[in-house]
């Protein structure tokens, strides 16, 4: 993986309704727009594992800070993982967890280790999610991915400014049986 991939998530994001659906692979569209837990969807089609690439205090990108309304001084935990189904990486995820959001039961987020963040977030009824935004990332951002990748992001709100979750979908996701019914 390109070591600067995390910083390269700093692209323009658009609301789903502004995306030309015809440009997105048909099998990928439901993955991009679902409001449901991706963790649960992935778990329904195979053995889900999480490979933690990094989980430490770090600096959000300019766009991430803007999306979360953070000042340059605000501390944030940055968690980057690969979500794998049956041992095959299908999603690269980068989550930005501001220190101001680590309240209540969200204090446990920093102790997830190899457990999926989505599985934890979706357990809580008070959770609110922003609209999903989408972007197309450039080719070769991830060396093992020859095509440009589609990605989405949204903010989960419950404490503080929330948690920003960015998810890039590898081509291998097309090989999975669809958990969305007929696509």
N, C-alpha and C positions, 0 to 999 in steps of 0.2 A: 504494500500500500504506500502511496505517496506520503512521505512524512509530513508534508505541509497540507494534507487534505483537509484537516480540521479548519484551518484558516481559509481554505478555498471555498468553504461553505458560504462565504460572504458575497452572495449573488442577489440579484433582484428577484423578489418573490411576488407572485400574483395570486389573487383570490381564485379559487377553483373555477368560478363562473366566468372568468376572463381567459381561461385556457381553451385553446382549440382542441377539442376532444379528438379530432381526426389525426392530430400529430402524436397522440399518445397511443402506444400499443394497446389493442383492445383488451387483452388479458390483464394489463396493468391498471387500467382505469379504476376498477373497483378497489384495488389496493390503495390507490392515491386518495380516493374521496371518502373512504369509510370513516365513520365517526366511532366505530367500534374499536375495541382493543386489537391492535395488530398482534400482540402477544397471544391472545386467545385464538385469533384466526390461524396463526402459524402453528400453534399447538394442536389445532384440530386437523392438520394435514400431515403431521409427522412429529418426530422427537425434537423438541425445541431445546437448544442450548445457547448460552450467552458466553462469548469470549470477550472479556474485558481487555481493551487495548490500553486505556488510560482512565484513571479516576482520581483526580487531584484538583487542588485549587489552581485556577488559571485565569486567563484573560479572555473574555468573550470578544468576538469580532465587533466592529463598529455597528453593523446591522443588528447583531444579536443584542447589544446594549440598548440600541434604539428601540427594538421590539419589546424589550422588557422594561424600558424606561429606567435604565441604570446609568449612574454617573460613571466616569472612568475610574473612580476610586472604589466603587462597589465591588466587594469580593464575590466570586462565584466559583462553584465547583463545576468542573467540566468532566463529563463522563462520556467516553467514546467506547462503543462496543460493536461487535459483529453478532447479528442474530443468525443462527444456523438452524437449518431443518435437516435432520438426518445427516449431520456433519457437514453440510454444504452451506456456505455463507450466502445469504439472500438479501440481507439488509445491513447497511452501515448506519449506526445511529450516533448522533452527537447531542447530548443533553446539557443544557446550561441551567444550573441550579443556584440561584443567588443565595448568599448567606441569609438575606432578609426573609427568604422563603422557608428556611429550615426551622419551622415552628411546628408545634403540635406533633401529630404522628408523622409529619414529613421530616422530622429530625432523623428518622430511621433510614431515609433515602441514602445517606452517606455510608450505610452499613450493608448495602445490597449485595456487594461482591458480584458473584456470577448469577444473580437472580435478575430477571427482567424488570426494568423500571415500570413498563406499562402494566404488567401484572400487579404491581404494587399500587400504582395510581388508581386503576379502575376498581379497586376494592372499596373506595370511599364514595359514599352517596353525594356528599356535598361538592364533589368535584365538578368544575365547570371548564369547558374547553372553548378556546377561541375558534374562529373560522380557520379552516385549513388553507394554507397558502402553498403554491406549487412553483417549482422552477425546473429547468432542464440544465443539468450540469455539463460541463464540457467533456469531450472525449479525453481519455487518458488521465483523468483526475485520479482514477484508481487503475494502476497498471494492468491488472488482470481483467479489466473491463474495456474491450475495444470500442464500444459504442458510448455515446453520451448517455448519462443516466438521468432518470427523473427522480426528483426528491420532493418531499413535502415537509411542512413544519406547522406546529401549532403550539399554543401556550395553554398549559393546564393551570387553572386558578383555584386556589383554596387559601393559601397563606402568602403574604407579601406580594411581590411582583409576579409570582407564579414560576413555573418551570417550562422552559422552551425546549421542545423536542424536535430535532431535525432528523429525517430518515431518508436515506438514499437507497433506491431499489436496484439491486444487481440483476443482470439478465437472467441469472439462475432462478429467479422467482417465477419465471414463465414455465419452468418445468414442474412446478408444484400443481397438485390437483387443486382446483379453485374451491375455496370455502364459501364462495358467493353464489353457488348454484350455477346455472348455465350462463356462460359468458361468451 
